[in-house]
Amino acid sequence: MTGYTLDEITGKTPAVLASGELGREFFEKMWRQIAENGRWEGEIINRHQDGHLLPEYLSISSVHDDTGRLTNYVGIFIDISERLKAQEKIQFLAHHDYLTGLPNRALLVERAEQAITLSKRYSRQLAIMFIDLNKFKPVNDVHGHNIGDQVLCLVAERLKSAVRSSDTVCRQGGDEFVILVPECSSYIGVQNLALKLKMALKEAYVIDGLVINLGVSIGFAIYPENGDTLDELIHYADEVMYQDKKK
């Protein structure tokens, strides 16, 4: 489990596994509890022989002889790497789209509420952009959902590449995406971003020799001119998007 052979580890103290990730205060508290209660258990981060971190659940107990004299300690640990990975995955999926890895609506709502609060406080503008792919359904119908899913992942990558790191690209569901632009300087700036996104998304998608072309409709709303809440802004941007789709 640690990567060491018996010959390599015999005679050495557990300090050989120390990762340096936990400070003196952690170990002082641990040994204080062992001295007071005779045992301690909890999560600890050690280091594997090859250098990677090894998260463990460790239990340490004091051992005494017949006279009550402390003779040694026994430590038992299990590798909890997989459990932690599973927890991280569950936490990630709670706030991200399973297919594209983009933030989902729950994370969008959280970030938008924070952005609206800051915009109110500092009298700033923000924008919500609603994006819908045109003629996407035939892609699934003709080529299958596997190809459709790959197209959606490419769309997600193009959207992320076209915006700032401070902007949030969210998959609303199906072939709909929402972008939160927390600081926008002007209507023209958001309009130019919409044109940039359209150009990026209209480029052909080449997958397994297939060349797929899609159209895109975009609508946007600006806070506070077009709404005070996220729902109002999304509704306004959605309406503008449908007007764009009719053109």
SEVEX-919763 format. One record per residue (C-alpha): residue number from 1; residue in three letters; x, y, z. Coordinates in Angstrom, 3 decimals, m for minus. Example, Ala and Ser with C-alpha at 12.3 -4.5 7.8 and 13.67 -1.06 7.14 Angstrom:
% SEVEX-919763
<rec num="1" residu="ALA" px="12.300" py="m4.500" pz="7.800"/>
<rec num="2" residu="SER" px="13.670" py="m1.060" pz="7.140"/>
END
This chain:
% SEVEX-919763
<rec num="1" residu="MET" px="0.000" py="0.000" pz="0.000"/>
<rec num="2" residu="THR" px="2.856" py="2.395" pz="0.771"/>
<rec num="3" residu="GLY" px="5.117" py="1.159" pz="m2.031"/>
<rec num="4" residu="TYR" px="7.891" py="0.102" pz="0.370"/>
<rec num="5" residu="THR" px="9.172" py="m3.456" pz="0.743"/>
<rec num="6" residu="LEU" px="9.534" py="m4.972" pz="4.211"/>
<rec num="7" residu="ASP" px="13.323" py="m4.627" pz="4.026"/>
<rec num="8" residu="GLU" px="13.036" py="m0.947" pz="3.119"/>
<rec num="9" residu="ILE" px="10.690" py="m0.087" pz="5.979"/>
<rec num="10" residu="THR" px="11.863" py="m2.323" pz="8.865"/>
<rec num="11" residu="GLY" px="13.355" py="m0.348" pz="11.731"/>
<rec num="12" residu="LYS" px="12.157" py="3.028" pz="10.504"/>
<rec num="13" residu="THR" px="9.589" py="5.245" pz="12.142"/>
<rec num="14" residu="PRO" px="6.299" py="6.270" pz="10.506"/>
<rec num="15" residu="ALA" px="7.963" py="9.611" pz="9.776"/>
<rec num="16" residu="VAL" px="9.297" py="8.020" pz="6.582"/>
<rec num="17" residu="LEU" px="5.730" py="8.260" pz="5.245"/>
<rec num="18" residu="ALA" px="5.272" py="11.929" pz="6.196"/>
<rec num="19" residu="SER" px="4.030" py="14.076" pz="3.319"/>
<rec num="20" residu="GLY" px="4.639" py="17.525" pz="4.786"/>
<rec num="21" residu="GLU" px="1.001" py="18.394" pz="4.006"/>
<rec num="22" residu="LEU" px="m0.009" py="18.534" pz="7.683"/>
<rec num="23" residu="GLY" px="1.502" py="21.042" pz="10.110"/>
<rec num="24" residu="ARG" px="2.884" py="20.699" pz="13.619"/>
<rec num="25" residu="GLU" px="m0.426" py="21.773" pz="15.170"/>
<rec num="26" residu="PHE" px="m2.214" py="18.757" pz="13.638"/>
<rec num="27" residu="PHE" px="0.262" py="16.267" pz="15.133"/>
<rec num="28" residu="GLU" px="0.413" py="18.047" pz="18.505"/>
<rec num="29" residu="LYS" px="m3.370" py="17.740" pz="18.782"/>
<rec num="30" residu="MET" px="m3.234" py="14.096" pz="17.670"/>
<rec num="31" residu="TRP" px="m0.607" py="13.091" pz="20.261"/>
<rec num="32" residu="ARG" px="m2.331" py="15.098" pz="22.983"/>
<rec num="33" residu="GLN" px="m5.516" py="13.100" pz="22.365"/>
<rec num="34" residu="ILE" px="m3.556" py="9.826" pz="22.404"/>
<rec num="35" residu="ALA" px="m1.984" py="10.797" pz="25.735"/>
<rec num="36" residu="GLU" px="m5.361" py="11.716" pz="27.233"/>
<rec num="37" residu="ASN" px="m7.554" py="8.954" pz="25.769"/>
<rec num="38" residu="GLY" px="m5.133" py="6.230" pz="24.804"/>
<rec num="39" residu="ARG" px="m6.174" py="6.371" pz="21.143"/>
<rec num="40" residu="TRP" px="m6.796" py="8.594" pz="18.123"/>
<rec num="41" residu="GLU" px="m8.381" py="8.069" pz="14.745"/>
<rec num="42" residu="GLY" px="m8.953" py="10.274" pz="11.738"/>
<rec num="43" residu="GLU" px="m7.877" py="11.125" pz="8.217"/>
<rec num="44" residu="ILE" px="m4.235" py="11.797" pz="7.466"/>
<rec num="45" residu="ILE" px="m2.192" py="12.483" pz="4.338"/>
<rec num="46" residu="ASN" px="1.000" py="10.449" pz="3.943"/>
<rec num="47" residu="ARG" px="3.244" py="10.025" pz="0.926"/>
<rec num="48" residu="HIS" px="3.689" py="6.887" pz="m1.182"/>
<rec num="49" residu="GLN" px="7.205" py="5.624" pz="m1.862"/>
<rec num="50" residu="ASP" px="6.935" py="6.855" pz="m5.466"/>
<rec num="51" residu="GLY" px="6.097" py="10.385" pz="m4.275"/>
<rec num="52" residu="HIS" px="2.335" py="10.679" pz="m4.767"/>
<rec num="53" residu="LEU" px="0.095" py="11.627" pz="m1.842"/>
<rec num="54" residu="LEU" px="m1.577" py="8.770" pz="0.024"/>
<rec num="55" residu="PRO" px="m4.744" py="9.755" pz="1.934"/>
<rec num="56" residu="GLU" px="m5.425" py="7.314" pz="4.754"/>
<rec num="57" residu="TYR" px="m7.817" py="6.692" pz="7.609"/>
<rec num="58" residu="LEU" px="m5.534" py="6.024" pz="10.579"/>
<rec num="59" residu="SER" px="m6.203" py="4.588" pz="14.029"/>
<rec num="60" residu="ILE" px="m3.479" py="4.755" pz="16.703"/>
<rec num="61" residu="SER" px="m3.778" py="3.015" pz="20.079"/>
<rec num="62" residu="SER" px="m1.493" py="2.980" pz="23.127"/>
<rec num="63" residu="VAL" px="m0.249" py="m0.406" pz="24.327"/>
<rec num="64" residu="HIS" px="0.585" py="m0.992" pz="28.029"/>
<rec num="65" residu="ASP" px="2.102" py="m3.907" pz="29.886"/>
<rec num="66" residu="ASP" px="0.653" py="m5.620" pz="32.965"/>
<rec num="67" residu="THR" px="2.017" py="m2.877" pz="35.235"/>
<rec num="68" residu="GLY" px="0.365" py="m0.139" pz="33.182"/>
<rec num="69" residu="ARG" px="3.627" py="1.059" pz="31.647"/>
<rec num="70" residu="LEU" px="3.380" py="2.387" pz="28.101"/>
<rec num="71" residu="THR" px="5.340" py="0.039" pz="25.863"/>
<rec num="72" residu="ASN" px="4.465" py="1.084" pz="22.324"/>
<rec num="73" residu="TYR" px="1.771" py="2.231" pz="19.918"/>
<rec num="74" residu="VAL" px="m0.100" py="0.321" pz="17.251"/>
<rec num="75" residu="GLY" px="m1.279" py="2.111" pz="14.139"/>
<rec num="76" residu="ILE" px="m3.697" py="0.661" pz="11.609"/>
<rec num="77" residu="PHE" px="m4.583" py="2.502" pz="8.427"/>
<rec num="78" residu="ILE" px="m6.534" py="2.011" pz="5.225"/>
<rec num="79" residu="ASP" px="m6.087" py="3.716" pz="1.876"/>
<rec num="80" residu="ILE" px="m9.080" py="6.031" pz="1.272"/>
<rec num="81" residu="SER" px="m7.946" py="7.391" pz="m2.120"/>
<rec num="82" residu="GLU" px="m10.827" py="5.827" pz="m4.037"/>
<rec num="83" residu="ARG" px="m13.394" py="6.993" pz="m1.501"/>
<rec num="84" residu="LEU" px="m12.145" py="10.574" pz="m1.731"/>
<rec num="85" residu="LYS" px="m12.156" py="10.404" pz="m5.535"/>
<rec num="86" residu="ALA" px="m15.767" py="9.194" pz="m5.440"/>
<rec num="87" residu="GLN" px="m16.722" py="12.031" pz="m3.082"/>
<rec num="88" residu="GLU" px="m15.014" py="14.592" pz="m5.336"/>
<rec num="89" residu="LYS" px="m16.844" py="13.177" pz="m8.371"/>
<rec num="90" residu="ILE" px="m20.200" py="13.349" pz="m6.594"/>
<rec num="91" residu="GLN" px="m19.502" py="16.926" pz="m5.530"/>
<rec num="92" residu="PHE" px="m18.408" py="17.855" pz="m9.055"/>
<rec num="93" residu="LEU" px="m21.499" py="16.325" pz="m10.666"/>
<rec num="94" residu="ALA" px="m23.730" py="18.183" pz="m8.209"/>
<rec num="95" residu="HIS" px="m22.588" py="21.449" pz="m9.799"/>
<rec num="96" residu="HIS" px="m21.555" py="20.434" pz="m13.320"/>
<rec num="97" residu="ASP" px="m23.064" py="18.931" pz="m16.441"/>
<rec num="98" residu="TYR" px="m22.169" py="15.240" pz="m16.709"/>
<rec num="99" residu="LEU" px="m21.502" py="15.411" pz="m20.484"/>
<rec num="100" residu="THR" px="m19.613" py="18.651" pz="m21.105"/>
<rec num="101" residu="GLY" px="m18.207" py="19.288" pz="m17.644"/>
<rec num="102" residu="LEU" px="m19.634" py="22.818" pz="m17.777"/>
<rec num="103" residu="PRO" px="m21.265" py="24.362" pz="m14.698"/>
<rec num="104" residu="ASN" px="m24.921" py="23.356" pz="m14.414"/>
<rec num="105" residu="ARG" px="m27.878" py="25.554" pz="m13.485"/>
<rec num="106" residu="ALA" px="m27.270" py="25.116" pz="m9.743"/>
<rec num="107" residu="LEU" px="m23.751" py="26.562" pz="m10.006"/>
<rec num="108" residu="LEU" px="m24.934" py="29.255" pz="m12.431"/>
<rec num="109" residu="VAL" px="m27.581" py="30.391" pz="m9.918"/>
<rec num="110" residu="GLU" px="m24.959" py="30.510" pz="m7.155"/>
<rec num="111" residu="ARG" px="m22.494" py="32.576" pz="m9.199"/>
<rec num="112" residu="ALA" px="m25.188" py="34.808" pz="m10.697"/>
<rec num="113" residu="GLU" px="m26.583" py="35.690" pz="m7.272"/>
<rec num="114" residu="GLN" px="m23.101" py="36.677" pz="m6.114"/>
<rec num="115" residu="ALA" px="m22.560" py="38.724" pz="m9.299"/>
<rec num="116" residu="ILE" px="m25.905" py="40.503" pz="m8.949"/>
<rec num="117" residu="THR" px="m25.130" py="41.355" pz="m5.321"/>
<rec num="118" residu="LEU" px="m21.774" py="42.876" pz="m6.343"/>
<rec num="119" residu="SER" px="m23.374" py="44.713" pz="m9.273"/>
<rec num="120" residu="LYS" px="m25.921" py="46.285" pz="m6.918"/>
<rec num="121" residu="ARG" px="m23.245" py="47.265" pz="m4.437"/>
<rec num="122" residu="TYR" px="m20.898" py="48.844" pz="m6.985"/>
<rec num="123" residu="SER" px="m23.496" py="50.012" pz="m9.529"/>
<rec num="124" residu="ARG" px="m22.103" py="47.760" pz="m12.250"/>
<rec num="125" residu="GLN" px="m23.683" py="46.016" pz="m15.193"/>
<rec num="126" residu="LEU" px="m23.688" py="42.307" pz="m15.919"/>
<rec num="127" residu="ALA" px="m25.052" py="40.283" pz="m18.815"/>
<rec num="128" residu="ILE" px="m26.809" py="36.966" pz="m19.278"/>
<rec num="129" residu="MET" px="m26.528" py="35.369" pz="m22.720"/>
<rec num="130" residu="PHE" px="m28.882" py="32.600" pz="m23.899"/>
<rec num="131" residu="ILE" px="m27.597" py="30.393" pz="m26.727"/>
<rec num="132" residu="ASP" px="m29.567" py="27.825" pz="m28.718"/>
<rec num="133" residu="LEU" px="m28.187" py="25.604" pz="m31.494"/>
<rec num="134" residu="ASN" px="m30.249" py="25.510" pz="m34.691"/>
<rec num="135" residu="LYS" px="m30.841" py="22.226" pz="m36.546"/>
<rec num="136" residu="PHE" px="m29.242" py="20.171" pz="m33.783"/>
<rec num="137" residu="LYS" px="m32.051" py="17.594" pz="m33.492"/>
<rec num="138" residu="PRO" px="m31.367" py="16.157" pz="m36.985"/>
<rec num="139" residu="VAL" px="m27.785" py="15.473" pz="m35.906"/>
<rec num="140" residu="ASN" px="m29.053" py="13.051" pz="m33.244"/>
<rec num="141" residu="ASP" px="m31.720" py="11.631" pz="m35.538"/>
<rec num="142" residu="VAL" px="m29.416" py="11.011" pz="m38.506"/>
<rec num="143" residu="HIS" px="m26.021" py="10.302" pz="m36.926"/>
<rec num="144" residu="GLY" px="m26.961" py="9.075" pz="m33.450"/>
<rec num="145" residu="HIS" px="m26.639" py="10.476" pz="m29.949"/>
<rec num="146" residu="ASN" px="m22.955" py="9.595" pz="m29.708"/>
<rec num="147" residu="ILE" px="m22.132" py="12.048" pz="m32.517"/>
<rec num="148" residu="GLY" px="m24.569" py="14.561" pz="m31.049"/>
<rec num="149" residu="ASP" px="m22.842" py="14.338" pz="m27.669"/>
<rec num="150" residu="GLN" px="m19.446" py="14.925" pz="m29.291"/>
<rec num="151" residu="VAL" px="m20.828" py="18.007" pz="m31.044"/>
<rec num="152" residu="LEU" px="m22.115" py="19.366" pz="m27.716"/>
<rec num="153" residu="CYS" px="m18.688" py="18.839" pz="m26.130"/>
<rec num="154" residu="LEU" px="m17.053" py="20.741" pz="m29.004"/>
<rec num="155" residu="VAL" px="m19.599" py="23.533" pz="m28.617"/>
<rec num="156" residu="ALA" px="m18.743" py="23.721" pz="m24.921"/>
<rec num="157" residu="GLU" px="m15.006" py="23.978" pz="m25.698"/>
<rec num="158" residu="ARG" px="m15.569" py="26.726" pz="m28.268"/>
<rec num="159" residu="LEU" px="m17.718" py="28.716" pz="m25.868"/>
<rec num="160" residu="LYS" px="m15.145" py="28.459" pz="m23.071"/>
<rec num="161" residu="SER" px="m12.375" py="29.520" pz="m25.459"/>
<rec num="162" residu="ALA" px="m14.318" py="32.580" pz="m26.618"/>
<rec num="163" residu="VAL" px="m15.074" py="34.097" pz="m23.194"/>
<rec num="164" residu="ARG" px="m13.002" py="35.379" pz="m20.283"/>
<rec num="165" residu="SER" px="m11.978" py="33.159" pz="m17.381"/>
<rec num="166" residu="SER" px="m14.230" py="35.263" pz="m15.124"/>
<rec num="167" residu="ASP" px="m17.308" py="34.421" pz="m17.258"/>
<rec num="168" residu="THR" px="m19.381" py="31.312" pz="m16.554"/>
<rec num="169" residu="VAL" px="m20.511" py="29.071" pz="m19.419"/>
<rec num="170" residu="CYS" px="m23.400" py="26.852" pz="m18.343"/>
<rec num="171" residu="ARG" px="m25.217" py="24.065" pz="m20.134"/>
<rec num="172" residu="GLN" px="m28.878" py="24.784" pz="m19.533"/>
<rec num="173" residu="GLY" px="m29.979" py="21.449" pz="m20.969"/>
<rec num="174" residu="GLY" px="m30.203" py="19.806" pz="m24.391"/>
<rec num="175" residu="ASP" px="m28.636" py="22.166" pz="m26.911"/>
<rec num="176" residu="GLU" px="m29.149" py="25.309" pz="m24.820"/>
<rec num="177" residu="PHE" px="m26.343" py="27.189" pz="m23.093"/>
<rec num="178" residu="VAL" px="m26.266" py="30.215" pz="m20.812"/>
<rec num="179" residu="ILE" px="m23.302" py="32.512" pz="m20.230"/>
<rec num="180" residu="LEU" px="m22.918" py="34.804" pz="m17.220"/>
<rec num="181" residu="VAL" px="m20.787" py="37.863" pz="m17.964"/>
<rec num="182" residu="PRO" px="m20.311" py="39.359" pz="m14.465"/>
<rec num="183" residu="GLU" px="m18.797" py="42.639" pz="m15.643"/>
<rec num="184" residu="CYS" px="m19.796" py="44.130" pz="m18.973"/>
<rec num="185" residu="SER" px="m18.798" py="47.645" pz="m19.909"/>
<rec num="186" residu="SER" px="m21.458" py="48.344" pz="m22.522"/>
<rec num="187" residu="TYR" px="m24.279" py="47.009" pz="m24.683"/>
<rec num="188" residu="ILE" px="m21.965" py="47.160" pz="m27.691"/>
<rec num="189" residu="GLY" px="m19.405" py="45.022" pz="m25.886"/>
<rec num="190" residu="VAL" px="m21.962" py="42.273" pz="m25.220"/>
<rec num="191" residu="GLN" px="m23.247" py="42.542" pz="m28.795"/>
<rec num="192" residu="ASN" px="m19.714" py="42.077" pz="m30.119"/>
<rec num="193" residu="LEU" px="m19.260" py="39.048" pz="m27.861"/>
<rec num="194" residu="ALA" px="m22.486" py="37.564" pz="m29.264"/>
<rec num="195" residu="LEU" px="m21.149" py="37.997" pz="m32.817"/>
<rec num="196" residu="LYS" px="m17.855" py="36.411" pz="m31.797"/>
<rec num="197" residu="LEU" px="m19.699" py="33.422" pz="m30.335"/>
<rec num="198" residu="LYS" px="m21.825" py="33.015" pz="m33.444"/>
<rec num="199" residu="MET" px="m18.762" py="32.935" pz="m35.674"/>
<rec num="200" residu="ALA" px="m17.074" py="30.372" pz="m33.433"/>
<rec num="201" residu="LEU" px="m20.103" py="28.071" pz="m33.286"/>
<rec num="202" residu="LYS" px="m20.923" py="28.263" pz="m36.988"/>
<rec num="203" residu="GLU" px="m17.582" py="26.761" pz="m38.016"/>
<rec num="204" residu="ALA" px="m18.001" py="23.174" pz="m39.227"/>
<rec num="205" residu="TYR" px="m17.716" py="20.315" pz="m36.729"/>
<rec num="206" residu="VAL" px="m15.651" py="17.429" pz="m38.092"/>
<rec num="207" residu="ILE" px="m16.196" py="14.145" pz="m36.238"/>
<rec num="208" residu="ASP" px="m15.119" py="10.730" pz="m37.510"/>
<rec num="209" residu="GLY" px="m15.024" py="12.033" pz="m41.068"/>
<rec num="210" residu="LEU" px="m18.466" py="13.649" pz="m40.779"/>
<rec num="211" residu="VAL" px="m18.780" py="17.363" pz="m41.459"/>
<rec num="212" residu="ILE" px="m21.621" py="18.895" pz="m39.468"/>
<rec num="213" residu="ASN" px="m22.783" py="22.477" pz="m39.813"/>
<rec num="214" residu="LEU" px="m25.046" py="24.172" pz="m37.287"/>
<rec num="215" residu="GLY" px="m26.682" py="27.542" pz="m36.951"/>
<rec num="216" residu="VAL" px="m26.949" py="29.374" pz="m33.643"/>
<rec num="217" residu="SER" px="m29.341" py="31.882" pz="m32.130"/>
<rec num="218" residu="ILE" px="m28.245" py="34.174" pz="m29.298"/>
<rec num="219" residu="GLY" px="m30.124" py="36.553" pz="m27.076"/>
<rec num="220" residu="PHE" px="m28.818" py="38.556" pz="m24.136"/>
<rec num="221" residu="ALA" px="m30.066" py="40.640" pz="m21.246"/>
<rec num="222" residu="ILE" px="m28.236" py="43.282" pz="m19.260"/>
<rec num="223" residu="TYR" px="m28.648" py="43.955" pz="m15.545"/>
<rec num="224" residu="PRO" px="m30.304" py="46.126" pz="m14.336"/>
<rec num="225" residu="GLU" px="m31.912" py="47.431" pz="m17.555"/>
<rec num="226" residu="ASN" px="m33.588" py="44.136" pz="m18.479"/>
<rec num="227" residu="GLY" px="m34.233" py="42.611" pz="m15.066"/>
<rec num="228" residu="ASP" px="m33.257" py="42.528" pz="m11.385"/>
<rec num="229" residu="THR" px="m33.085" py="38.757" pz="m10.877"/>
<rec num="230" residu="LEU" px="m31.491" py="35.845" pz="m12.695"/>
<rec num="231" residu="ASP" px="m34.899" py="34.457" pz="m13.713"/>
<rec num="232" residu="GLU" px="m35.933" py="37.805" pz="m15.187"/>
<rec num="233" residu="LEU" px="m32.664" py="38.143" pz="m17.068"/>
<rec num="234" residu="ILE" px="m32.797" py="34.598" pz="m18.464"/>
<rec num="235" residu="HIS" px="m36.438" py="35.082" pz="m19.495"/>
<rec num="236" residu="TYR" px="m35.570" py="38.330" pz="m21.302"/>
<rec num="237" residu="ALA" px="m32.515" py="36.794" pz="m23.003"/>
<rec num="238" residu="ASP" px="m34.622" py="33.776" pz="m24.001"/>
<rec num="239" residu="GLU" px="m37.201" py="36.019" pz="m25.642"/>
<rec num="240" residu="VAL" px="m34.495" py="37.916" pz="m27.543"/>
<rec num="241" residu="MET" px="m32.987" py="34.595" pz="m28.635"/>
<rec num="242" residu="TYR" px="m36.310" py="33.467" pz="m30.122"/>
<rec num="243" residu="GLN" px="m36.545" py="36.751" pz="m32.032"/>
<rec num="244" residu="ASP" px="m33.060" py="36.075" pz="m33.359"/>
<rec num="245" residu="LYS" px="m34.138" py="32.546" pz="m34.371"/>
<rec num="246" residu="LYS" px="m37.004" py="33.969" pz="m36.484"/>
<rec num="247" residu="LYS" px="m34.657" py="36.092" pz="m38.558"/>
END
